[in-house]
């Protein structure tokens, strides 16, 4: 094997290491998940979402622990996160059962405007990060963004689980409804807050 071939092989192994394979798997699972959501197979969708969301923690853990962080991973991982979170919320928001979740006489379930907030925040932060890093700045992830991701995952999972009640989600136990509402609103608040944190950080860097 020539030196050039050996380098190419090592590069391929490094690019398609276990963390990046898990990230790729998350993308494929997301596509399958969306299909099951459309067909109304909510329990299967819930299981797929839990597995897919779990790979987000797993690929990051392996990448950091075994020094497998790659440029491809830094691009692919947040992209996969945005696909599964934004996509899941979009598919859930068009389900009439989601908007009709009530506590008392108040509709407090997942609303379309909440999805707009989530998607807008992701687009804004991605644009800002690209702008800053193109100019040599450091715009790495912040704790507010990580907490936001956790809350969004729990909120999305709670919404899917709510829909598993035999096609009659209004019959879901009170604890399921309370969990759904609590985490959906916590996710929205954390999404807005983390977006503001990134905007402030970007302004500070641009002023320096």
N, C-alpha and C positions, 0 to 999 in steps of 0.2 A: 504494500500500500504506500503510495507516495505521500510526502509531507502534506501536500495540498489536500489530498483525499482524506487524510487523517484529521486535518483541521476542520474540514467540512462535516465529517462524521461527528466530531466532538461538538460542533456548533449545533447540529441537528439534535443531538441528545440533550444539550443544554436548553435549547428552545422548547422542545417538546418533553420537558421533564414532568414529573408527577403533578406538581401544582398547576402547570398549564394544561395538562390533560384533564384535571378535575374541573378547571374553569371551562374548558371546551365541553365537557360533559354537562355542566350547568346550562350552557346555551342550548344543547340538544334537549335536555329535560324540560327547559322552558317552552320550547316549541310544542313538545308533546303535551305538556301541562295545558297550554292554551287550547289545544284541540279537545281535551277532555272537559275543560270548562265550558266550551261552546256546546258540547254534547250533553252537558248536565250531569256528568259523572263526578259528583263533588267529593265523595270519599276518596276515590282514586286521585283526584286532583289535589286533595289535601296531603295525601301521602307523598305524591310527586313533589309538591311544593316543599315539604319538610326536608326531603332528601336533597333537593336542589339547593335550598337555602343552607343546608348543612355543609355542602361542598364549599361554600364561600368561606366558612370558618376553617375548614380542613385545608384548603389550598394555601390560605394565608399562613396557617400554622406551620406547614411543611416548608414553605418558601422561606420563612424567617428562621426556623430552627436549623435547617440544613443548608442555609445560604444558597437557595435556589432562585433568588429574585432575578428576573430577567426583564429586559425592556419590553419584550412581547407580553409578559405577564402584567406589567404595569399598565399596559394599554388594554389588554383583553379582560382583565379582572373587573375593573370598573364598568367596562362596556357590558359584560355579562350581568353585573349587578343591576344596571339600569334597565336592561331588557326584561329581566324577571320581575323586578319591582314595578316599573312603569307599565309593563304589559299586563301583569296580573291585576293591578288596580284598574286598568282600562277595561279589561274583560269583566271584572266584578261590577264596575260602576254601571254598565249597561243592563245588569240584571235588576229587574224591578224590585226584587226582594230586598236589595241592599239599601235603596233610598227610603224604603218604607219602615225600616227599623225604628221603633218608637220606645221612648220611656215616658209613660203617661200619654199626653197628647202631643208630645214633641217628636218630630222626626230627627233622629240623631245618628242615623246610619251613614254609610259611605255615600257621599254626594259627588256629583260630577266636578264641582268646583274644587273639591279636595284633590282630585286626580290632576286637575290643571295646575294646582299649586305644586304638587310633587314633580310633575314633568317639567314645569317652568324652572323650578329650583335646580334640577339636574342639568338642564340646558344652560342655565346661567353659570353655574359653577364650572361646567366643562369648558365653556367659552372663556371664562376668566382664567382658568388654569392654563389653557392653551396659550393665551395671550401673555401671561406672566412667564411661563417656562420658555417660550420662544425668545424671550429677552434675557434668559439666563437666571431668572429668579427661581426661588424654591417655593413651591406651592403644594407641599405634601399634605396628606389627609390629616384632619384634626379630630380630636376626640368627639366634638359635637357632631361631626359627620358620621363617625362610627356608631355613636349612640342612636342617631337618627336611623341608620340602617337597621339596627336591631329592632327598634320600635316599629319600623315599617314592615319588617318581616313578620313580627308577631301579629301586627294588625291585619296584614293580608291573610296570614294563616287562620286567624280568628274569624275573618269574613268567610273564608271557604268552609270552615268547620260549621259555621252558622247555617250554611246552605245545605248541609248534609242531612238535615232532619226531614227525611222522607218526602222531599218536595214541598214541605209545609214549614218553612223556617220560622213562621210566626209562632209555632208551637215549641220552639227551642226553649230550654230552661232559662230562668232568669240569669243564672251565673254566666251562661254563654253570651247573652245579650249585653250584660254589664261589661264583660271582658272585651267584647267586640267594640262597644262604644268607647270604653276607656282607652284602649290602645289605638283606635283609629284617631281620636282627637289628640292623644299624646304624640302620635306620629306626625300629624299635621303641624302641631306646635313646634316639635323638634325640627321638622323640615324647614319651617320659616326661620327659626332661630339659627340653625346651622348655615342656612343660606346667607343670613345677615352677617354671621361670623366670617365667612369667606369673603364677602364683599368688603367688610372693614379691613381684613387682612390685605386684600388686594390694593385698597386705597393707600394703606400705609406703605406698601412696597413701592407703589408708583410715586409716592411723595419723597421717597428716600433718594 
